[in-house]
Amino acid sequence: MNELTDNYAKALFDLTIPEEYIHETKRICSECPEFVKALASPVVTKKEKHAVIDRVIPGPVQSFFKVVTDNGEADSIFEIFASHDELVLRKNKVVKAVFAYVTKPDDRRIEGIKNMICQKYHKTGVNLQLKEDPSLIGGFILTVGDDVYDRSVKASITKLQNSLVRR
């Protein structure tokens, strides 16, 4: 993310467009990357871009999308959406986390992890991404924002090797 995409994301957030329209716009852009390329192309005229936006993008998002396109930033739309999503999570007091594992935890353990994160970070919810990683050998790595909790067997072995080397 950069300051420009963050500023566009803040503008989109301040428009208070219902999320379903933004999700639909993201879906359209993801499923048809040629659409985004055409909007970023200097060969396609502004009038043609606006006509396509009017036909393809949901009504409440059209004006925003036209401004982004007119300013030559259509190729940054995915970064703008990602920054916007962060603002929405922050507003809703939800934190993003990644739980890397060798053996997938059961639902009860996942709920326990989410509850612990909510308490520790004073949030009302967690957007928890589960990620299988056999290279950990065992244990897990939990990443919440900039905090990393590495309780993997791989990390333990590395620490042990490093302490033996120092001796």
KOLGUMAR-756557 format. One record per residue: x, z negated, y negated of N, C-alpha, C in turn; residue in three letters. Coordinates in pm, whole numbers, m for minus. Atoms other than C-alpha are relative to their C-alpha. Layout:
N
n_c1/n_c3/n_c2/ca_c1/ca_c3/ca_c2/c_c1/c_c3/c_c2/residu
X/Z/Y/X/Z/Y/X/Z/Y/Ala
...
This chain:
167
n_c1/n_c3/n_c2/ca_c1/ca_c3/ca_c2/c_c1/c_c3/c_c2/residu
84/0/117/0/0/0/89/0/m125/Met
m72/5/127/108/54/m356/m98/m33/m111/Asn
84/44/111/m23/m39/m696/m114/98/m29/Glu
103/m101/27/m211/289/m743/m115/m8/101/Leu
106/8/m101/m398/270/m412/m74/m133/m10/Thr
66/130/19/m466/m100/m473/m98/4/m117/Asp
90/m10/115/m615/m17/m813/m126/80/33/Asn
117/m76/m45/m842/248/m661/m88/m87/90/Tyr
75/87/m91/m942/m1/m391/m79/m104/m78/Ala
69/100/84/m1029/m262/m655/m118/65/m71/Lys
110/m71/67/m1237/m4/m842/m115/25/98/Ala
103/m23/m102/m1422/87/m522/m71/m131/35/Leu
56/133/m30/m1473/m282/m444/m95/m45/m112/Phe
82/41/116/m1608/m347/m796/m129/80/m14/Asp
123/m81/5/m1864/m69/m752/m111/m61/85/Leu
94/67/m91/m2034/m289/m490/m90/98/75/Thr
71/m98/m83/m2133/11/m282/m24/m64/136/Ile
25/57/m133/m2301/m99/41/101/51/103/Pro
m107/m30/m97/m2046/m110/323/m33/116/93/Glu
32/m107/m95/m2238/130/545/37/138/m57/Glu
m38/m128/61/m2172/414/295/152/19/4/Tyr
m146/m8/m4/m1802/333/281/46/25/144/Ile
m35/m22/m140/m1783/312/662/m29/144/41/His
35/m139/m32/m1958/648/690/103/97/m61/Glu
m101/m85/65/m1712/802/442/133/m7/75/Thr
m124/15/m78/m1416/660/637/m10/78/131/Lys
20/m71/m126/m1562/801/958/15/150/m21/Arg
m7/m143/30/m1601/1146/804/145/42/m22/Ile
m140/m33/31/m1244/1145/672/87/m9/125/Cys
m80/16/m123/m1104/1022/1005/m28/111/100/Ser
37/m102/m99/m1294/1272/1216/33/141/m45/Glu
m29/m134/52/m1213/1564/990/115/m6/m100/Cys
m114/7/92/m861/1536/847/19/128/m82/Pro
m9/m125/76/m886/1901/739/m78/m11/m131/Glu
80/23/120/m1150/1788/490/86/m67/m108/Phe
m86/71/95/m905/1547/326/112/92/m48/Val
m107/m94/39/m630/1812/329/m52/101/m102/Lys
58/m97/93/m862/2057/155/m20/m63/m138/Ala
19/67/129/m943/1801/m115/132/m26/m71/Leu
m132/22/59/m571/1741/m168/69/131/m37/Ala
m65/m129/21/m491/2112/m182/m15/48/m145/Ser
8/m55/135/m404/2260/m522/m63/140/m3/Pro
57/m134/m10/m538/2596/m398/m153/m4/m15/Val
145/14/8/m897/2469/m375/m36/m47/m140/Val
37/34/138/m1067/2455/m715/m78/m133/m4/Thr
73/126/22/m1215/2137/m860/m149/19/29/Lys
142/m29/m22/m1561/2298/m852/m31/7/150/Lys
20/m10/m145/m1525/2382/m481/11/m138/67/Glu
m17/136/m56/m1400/2029/m403/m125/m84/m26/Lys
119/78/34/m1696/1873/m585/m120/46/83/His
112/m52/m79/m1941/2102/m402/6/m53/144/Ala
m16/50/m137/m1798/1997/m65/m28/m151/5/Val
24/146/6/m1799/1628/m163/m149/m27/m7/Ile
145/19/13/m2165/1658/m265/m73/24/132/Asp
65/m31/m127/m2252/1805/75/40/m96/113/Arg
m54/73/m115/m2037/1582/297/1/m152/m19/Val
m19/144/25/m1985/1238/137/m134/m64/m38/Ile
124/69/36/m2271/984/115/m11/m22/m151/Pro
28/6/143/m2432/970/m231/72/m107/m80/Gly
m61/105/83/m2309/630/m356/153/8/m9/Pro
m147/m8/0/m1945/720/m276/49/129/m67/Val
m39/m132/50/m1947/1073/m419/78/m6/m131/Gln
m68/5/131/m1850/988/m779/141/m57/13/Ser
m132/59/m23/m1565/766/m667/93/102/65/Phe
m81/m97/m73/m1441/1032/m427/42/116/m92/Phe
m34/m107/94/m1454/1296/m701/113/m43/m95/Lys
m105/49/90/m1242/1081/m934/134/m2/72/Val
m123/5/m79/m984/1021/m661/55/142/20/Val
m40/m140/m23/m976/1394/m584/49/66/m129/Thr
m39/m60/129/m963/1500/m950/136/m49/m47/Asp
m128/58/40/m665/1270/m1002/113/32/99/Asn
m103/m44/m94/m479/1433/m712/40/m105/102/Gly
m33/109/m92/m496/1128/m487/m80/4/130/Glu
82/m9/m121/m719/1254/m204/81/m31/125/Ala
m82/27/m119/m427/1232/40/32/m148/16/Asp
m20/146/m9/m412/855/m32/m127/m74/41/Ser
130/64/m24/m773/792/69/4/m103/112/Ile
m6/97/m110/m683/615/395/65/m130/m45/Phe
m64/121/54/m452/374/211/m96/m73/m94/Glu
100/62/90/m725/315/m48/m103/m75/82/Ile
97/67/m87/m974/234/228/60/m126/65/Phe
m64/116/m63/m725/0/398/12/m115/m100/Ala
m10/102/104/m666/m187/72/m138/m57/m33/Ser
138/44/24/m1042/m201/12/m46/m95/111/His
38/87/m113/m1092/m349/360/61/m139/m15/Asp
m66/130/22/m842/m624/273/m76/m81/m105/Glu
77/69/103/m1041/m708/m40/m132/m54/55/Leu
126/43/m61/m1364/m726/160/23/m121/90/Val
m32/114/m86/m1202/m956/417/26/m125/m83/Leu
m31/114/86/m1066/m1181/141/m128/m58/m61/Arg
127/46/59/m1409/m1197/m26/m83/m78/102/Lys
79/63/m106/m1570/m1291/305/74/m114/69/Asn
m82/108/m55/m1296/m1547/377/32/23/148/Lys
m38/m39/m136/m1186/m1362/689/148/37/m3/Val
m142/m31/m9/m822/m1338/794/23/93/119/Val
m39/m89/m109/m663/m1066/1008/111/m67/81/Lys
m103/55/m87/m456/m1173/1307/18/93/119/Ala
m31/m79/m120/m286/m1005/1602/51/m96/106/Val
m40/83/m113/m255/m1177/1938/56/91/108/Phe
m67/m81/m103/2/m1006/2163/18/m87/123/Ala
1/78/m123/m8/m1115/2526/49/85/118/Tyr
m28/m68/m127/100/m1032/2880/m126/m5/85/Val
125/19/m74/m210/m1174/3047/m111/m25/m102/Thr
108/11/98/m531/m1127/2851/m70/m135/14/Lys
71/128/m6/m689/m1461/2758/m150/21/23/Pro
144/m9/m21/m1048/m1531/2862/m73/m25/m132/Asp
80/13/122/m1331/m1548/2608/8/m140/m61/Asp
m7/138/50/m1313/m1928/2582/130/m23/m75/Arg
m131/16/65/m943/m1915/2494/5/79/m130/Arg
4/m80/123/m1000/m1636/2241/m76/m73/m108/Ile
77/78/98/m1266/m1845/2070/80/m118/m51/Glu
m85/112/40/m1026/m2140/2067/108/45/m99/Gly
m102/m55/90/m758/m1924/1903/m63/27/m137/Ile
68/m30/127/m1005/m1804/1640/m33/m128/m77/Lys
33/127/66/m1121/m2160/1567/123/m65/m60/Asn
m124/57/50/m762/m2280/1530/47/73/m126/Met
m42/m79/116/m682/m1996/1289/m90/m32/m120/Ile
94/32/109/m996/m2065/1082/33/m135/m63/Cys
m32/134/51/m906/m2433/1051/132/0/m76/Gln
m134/2/59/m538/m2378/974/6/77/m132/Lys
m7/m86/118/m597/m2104/717/m122/m14/m93/Tyr
119/27/83/m925/m2239/572/m83/125/m21/His
80/m122/4/m1119/m1925/658/m127/m21/81/Lys
126/11/m73/m1471/m1872/787/m5/93/120/Thr
m2/m93/m112/m1377/m1592/1027/136/60/21/Gly
m127/m63/m37/m1098/m1408/1202/m28/138/56/Val
2/m135/m57/m1058/m1037/1264/121/4/92/Asn
m108/15/m96/m851/m1081/1580/19/127/82/Leu
m34/m118/m80/m679/m779/1732/79/m49/121/Gln
m71/34/m123/m575/m825/2094/88/118/39/Leu
m95/m107/m29/m269/m632/2202/84/m38/122/Lys
m79/26/m120/m119/m618/2550/145/41/m23/Glu
m142/m28/18/262/m638/2548/79/m58/118/Asp
m71/49/m118/430/m666/2891/145/m40/m27/Pro
m139/31/30/773/m687/2725/20/m148/m34/Ser
m11/143/32/696/m1050/2632/34/m84/123/Leu
m24/63/m130/738/m1141/3002/m108/m103/32/Ile
104/102/m14/492/m1428/2953/m25/m60/m137/Gly
31/62/129/333/m1631/2675/m69/96/m94/Gly
69/m81/100/217/m1475/2351/74/m3/m132/Phe
m42/2/141/293/m1389/1990/m128/12/m82/Ile
114/m2/90/30/m1471/1728/53/26/m140/Leu
m39/m33/137/69/m1307/1388/m123/m12/m89/Thr
107/19/98/m148/m1423/1098/64/21/m137/Val
m65/m31/128/m53/m1259/769/150/12/21/Gly
m146/m2/m12/320/m1322/726/52/m102/101/Asp
m41/103/m96/324/m1608/977/1/56/141/Asp
m14/m46/m138/448/m1535/1329/28/m122/87/Val
m15/109/m96/407/m1783/1614/39/63/133/Tyr
m52/m66/m119/627/m1657/1895/19/m103/110/Asp
m5/91/m114/561/m1850/2215/18/81/129/Arg
m21/m89/m114/678/m1574/2446/119/m46/83/Ser
m113/27/m89/909/m1610/2743/122/78/m50/Val
m108/m83/53/1117/m1328/2593/74/m73/m112/Lys
m62/73/111/1180/m1535/2277/76/m122/50/Ala
m68/117/m58/1268/m1842/2484/132/40/65/Ser
m121/m49/m64/1522/m1644/2684/104/38/m106/Ile
m90/m39/108/1672/m1500/2365/62/m123/m66/Thr
m52/124/59/1705/m1850/2212/102/m65/92/Lys
m92/60/m97/1868/m1979/2528/131/78/4/Leu
m121/m83/0/2112/m1687/2536/83/m23/m126/Gln
m71/22/126/2200/m1739/2170/68/m136/m4/Asn
m62/134/2/2264/m2111/2218/118/m5/96/Ser
m113/m4/m94/2491/m2038/2519/119/75/m60/Leu
m105/m79/64/2687/m1781/2318/74/m85/m104/Val
m57/82/106/2746/m2033/2036/93/m108/57/Arg
m79/108/m58/2899/m2287/2274/139/39/27/Arg
